[in-house]
Amino acid sequence: MEQFGSVEPAKEYKSYDNALRTASREEPLAFFQQVLTENLPVASFLDSDFLVINERLARHYGIEGVSGEAFQKVALKPEHHRGGVLGMAGLLTLLADGTRTLPVRRGAWVLEKLLNDPAPPPPPNAGDIQPNTAGKNLSVRERLQLHRNEPNCASCHAKLDPYGLALENYDAIGAWRERQNGEGMGGARAPVIDASGALKSGREFKDLHGYKAGLKAEQDKFIRAFTEKLLTYSLGRPVGYVDHATIETILKSEPRLQSLVQAVVASEPFQTK
């Protein structure tokens, strides 16, 4: 979150301004405070039926009825395509390069930060997705597929890419799109976004809604990862095998934010650190 706002979008993203940059840095703090205050399930970070936003973010997200600079809790409808952290403009902008989306970076973030299941490092000289070539108008997914044809790259990308490609409906500044944009592309001739894929478990999804539904259906993985990271933060050191019993005890708590914090504070390692 400290890096939110550090990526400068290209000039073609004309709606991006300092007000949006500032608001997108504050959104995760306001959202976290809401989850903490209401002691909501930690799975709310995966998806939620509300946001905590101000007027500038609401305009960016296409949500009506929000006015003023103050952050406020706003109910979501399915057509808003938001909820949890994965639809936050600050995160989506950070996990792009200012010109185009970077599904590999986005997927790696989800696996490492949300599921504590980091992807292996790329092999030497793995290369990168090529920029759009004039006249071809290939989507990022299509260019990524060309990259995956390299034998050294295919196996890792097969498990990593779906977690980022599922977020392709969000462009390089986190605005919703149905067709590819950026890099000079746009309009009716631009490729239609394909956000389908499958989780590591084999659970398939057709779109962003199905992706987030899959993550919530397997939320035990996230709750465990959240607990391990919370304990790491509270102890000021990495957790290891010696902390296994502590983690299992904490996981018996109700998976709500206050409840998990209280269980961490009551744990023997925290009490004796």
Buried (B, 14 or more C-beta within 10 A) or exposed (E): BEEBBEBEBBEBBEEBEEBBBBBBBBBBEBBBEBBEEBBBBBBBBBBBEBBBBBBBBBBBBEBEEBEEEEBBEBEBEEEBBBBBBBBBBBBBBBBBBBBBBBBBEBBBBBBEBBBBBEBEEBEEEBEEBEEBEEEEBBBBBBBBBEBBEEEEBEEBBEBBBBBBBBBBBBBBBBBBBEBBBBBEBBEEEBBEBBBBBBBBEEBEBEBBBBBBBBBBEBBEBBBBBBBBBBBBEBBEEEBEEEBEEBBEEBBEBEBBBBBBBBBBEEBEBBEEE
